[in-house]
Amino acid sequence: MTGEVLNDVGEGMPGRGQLRGTDLEFAHNLQGDNLVLRVNKGGVLVFRAMLRDAVPPMLESRLVRFNSFAPDFAFTIGDTEEGLRRMLLAAGIMDNTPPPRRGLLAWLRRAS
């Protein structure tokens, strides 16, 4: 299973490793200008993130400002979807609008 999750076939400049003494594995690769990071625990994907536009050059004056504004996120393996949703809302990353209603009754309400 681990080989499937960390399979870097067709991905640009892949990298992978395992943290000594743990069942944690990490992998990274480039997808265009984006950096993709993945972490497995016991062969199961538990974290995946994409840092958009990580590759293009950036002025040093802009980079210096990022150090104080770079977001720090803490995730706990096994967090519920609701817990992650609350964290994303608090960080301003997720919109709080409820998902659109689905089904026949919702469609009838919109049609009238």
N, C-alpha and C positions, 0 to 999 in steps of 0.2 A: 504493500500500500504506500509506503514511504516514497518509493521510486515514482509512483504515479503522481503524488502530490507535488513533489519537488522536480518533476520532469521539466528540464529546460530545453527540450528539443524545439528548435525554431525560435528561440528567444535570444536576444542580443546580449553578448558578454555576460553569461550566467556565472553565478558564484554560489557556493553552498558550504555548509559546515555543520558540525555538531559541537555543542558545548560540553567539554570534557566532564565526565562524572554526572551527567544529566541525561534525560531522554528528550532534550530540546534540540531541534535541528532548525537551521535558518537557511534561507535561500534568497538571492536577489538577482535581478536581471533588469535590463533596459527594454522598454517597449516604446520605440520612438524616442522622444525626449523625456519620457517618464521613467522614474525609478520605481520598481515594484519590489516590495519586501514581504516575505512570507515566513511564518514560524509554525513548526509542527511540534506537538508534544505527543510522544508515544506513537508517532506515525500518523497523527490526526492533525489536519490543518486547524489551528486555533487563532491565527491572526494573519491578516493580509492588508497591506496598505499600499497606496500609490502616491508618490510625491511627483506631482505634475510639474513639467518644465524644469526638471532638475539638471538637465544636460547643458542647455544653452549658456554661454558666458553671461556673467552679470557684473556690473560695475562694483568695485570694492566698497564704494560709499553706500550702495544699497545693501550689500552683504553685512556690513557692520551694524546697520539698523536692525537686521533680522535677529541678531543674537538676543536682544531684549524683548522681542515680540514673538519669538518662536514658541508655538504652543507645546505644552507638555501634557500628554494624555496618559492616564493610568487605566489599564484594562485588567480585569480579573478573569482568569479562565473560568468559564461557567457562568459569566454574567448573563442575566436574562435579557431578552430583547427589550423589555420595558426599561430596565436599568440603563442599557446602552442608549435608548431613545432619550431618557432624561438627561444623560450626560451630553449628548449631541445638542439637545435643546439649550442647555445651560451654556454651551460653548458657542451658540449662535450658528451652528453648522446645519441644523435641521429646521425646517419650517414646521410650525405647530398646527397648520391647517389639517383638519381631519380628512382622511381619504374619502374620495367620492363614493356615494352609496351605490351599491350594485343590486341588480335583481329587477324583476318585473315591476314591483311597486315603486321603486326609486325611479325607474324609467317613466312610469305613468305620471308620477309627480312632476318630473321635469317637462313632460310633454304638455301638461295642462297649464 
